[in-house]
Amino acid sequence: MAANHPNKIAFEEGVNYIFKSWTALNLAVEQDWGGVDSAEKRDWMMQVIVDYFGSNGKKLDIEDIETILEQIMTDEFQILLEDDSAYLVAKHLVEVYHQCIRGNFTEVERLKAKYQSRQPATASRQQNNDNEEEDDSSGEEGPEEDGDDDMDMDEDEPRSSRPEPQIDDDGFETVTYKRR
């Protein structure tokens, strides 16, 4: 496909939606498993795949694409995929590619609509998570809330207010939950 050909543009858009819908890759980017430049690594990975399709055209092999995806996920994000997601993504990429080279953009449009419909839900879910974190951190701190910045204690240290674990006769710890 030529550089600015509508088919190539549609394929690149399809790759973008497929990658941004891939749970493993999304987690890796959101959690910075590839470091602070995780989003750039995802974008680079998309370009590697687009270039691979451009140079291999009709000789595409789903297993080769799966291998490339798994290798990049391992090398760049330190993820060892033990599910079939890399294969499923590779297969979907090949399907979208074949449609796009024929000028059929229905799958790309479907992916776009699906992605756009999920965006508001994702944003509101993130906002709810942020609000819950604020709720969890307010009201239980006691003397630490006096605004002094010199109270930067290591968060990994156990707090003395935590009760000791209760071990039953069989050696299992009894789990108790605090009421909010």
N, C-alpha and C positions, 0 to 999 in steps of 0.2 A: 504494500500500500504506500502511496506517495505521502510526502511529509504532511501536507495540510488537506489531504483528501478527506471528504466527509466520513468515509468508512473508517479511516484510521482515527479520526477524532472521536467517533462513536465507540470504537473499540477501547481507546484510552479511557473514555468516560466509564465504560463497562468495567474495565479493570479497577478503576478507582472505587466504584460501588461494591464490587466483589471483595476487594481488600478491606474496605471500611466496614463490611458486614462480617468479616472473618473474626470470630470471637477470640481465638488465640492471639491473633495479631493485634486486635484492639486492646486486649489486656496488656500485652507487651508494651504497647505505646502508652496507654494510660498510666501504667505503673512504672514507666521509665526503665524497663528491663534491659533496654539497649543503651542506657545512659540518658543524659539530658537531651541528646539529639535523636531520640527514638522516632519522633515524627518524621524527621529528615531521612532516617534509615528506611522507614516504611515507604516514603516517596521514592527513594532511590530503588527500592525493591520493585516498586511498580514499574519504574522505567526499565529496569533489567528485564522484566517479563515482557514489556511492550517491545523492546529491542529483540529479545529472543524470538518472539512471534514474527517480527518483521524480517529477521534473517533466516528463519527456518520454514516459513510459509506452509507449503503443502506437506513437509516432512515432520509435522508435529507429532510428538509422542507424549501421551498423558503421563506416563511413568517418568520420563525425563523432566517434565515440568514439575511433577511432584518432588523429584529429587532436588531440583533447584530450590523450590520453596522450602523444603525441609532443611537444606544446607544453610540457606540464608537465615532461617529462624534459629538454627543452632548457633551459627557463627556470630550473628549480629545481636540476637536477643537472649542467648543462652537458654533456649527452649528446646526440649526433646519432645517432639510431638508423638504421642502414643495412640492417637486416635486416627481416624481416616480423613481428618479435615484437609490436609495438604492434597490428598488425592481428589477429594470432592471439589476443592477450589481449582485444582488443575483441570479437572473435567469440565467444570463450569466455564473456565477461561477459554478452553478449546471450543465449546459450544458457542459462546458469544463471538469468538473470532470468526468461526465459520459463517455465522449469521451476518456479521458485519461486512465480510468481504463480498457477500451477495447483496449488500445494501438493505438488509433486513435488520431494523433497529428495535424490534418489539421487545426483546429481552432486556436491552439496555434501558428502554423506557420503563419497563416493569421494575427493574432494579432501582431506577431513579425514583419512581413513585414510592416504592417500598422504603427506600432510604430516607426520603423526605418526610414520609409519614411517621417514621421512628424518631426523627430528630426532636420534635417538641417533647415527646415522652421521655427521651433520654435527658434532655435539659431539665425537665421538671423533676425527674428522678434524682439527678445530681443535686438540684436545689434542695430537695427533701433530705437527702443525705447530709448536706451541709447544715441544714437547720437542725437535724437530729444531733449532729456533733456539737453544735452550739448548745442545745438543750442539755446534753449529757455533761458538758463541761461547766454548766452554771449551777450554782446553788449547793454543790457538795464540797467545795474547796475549803471553806471556812477561812482560817487566818491567811491563806495564801492569796486571797482576793484583794488584799489591801493595796495593790498596784505597785508594790516594790518589784523592780526588775532583778534585784539581786537574789531572788529566790529560785534561780534556775537550777533546780535539782535534776539529777539524772533520772529520766522517766523509767529506766529499766530497774531501778532499785525498788524492792518491795516496800509497800506501805505498811506501817505497823498496825493500822486499823483493820487490816484484812485478817479474818479469823483463820486459825490453823485448820488444815484439812482434817475431816473426820473419816477415819478408816474403820470399816465394819469388820465383823469377825472373819469374813472371807478374804479380807485384804483389799477390798475395793473402796475407793474414795466416794463418800456421799457428796453429791453435788447439790448445793443450795443456791437459790436465786434470790437476789435482793428485789424487793418490790420498789417500783418507782413512784 
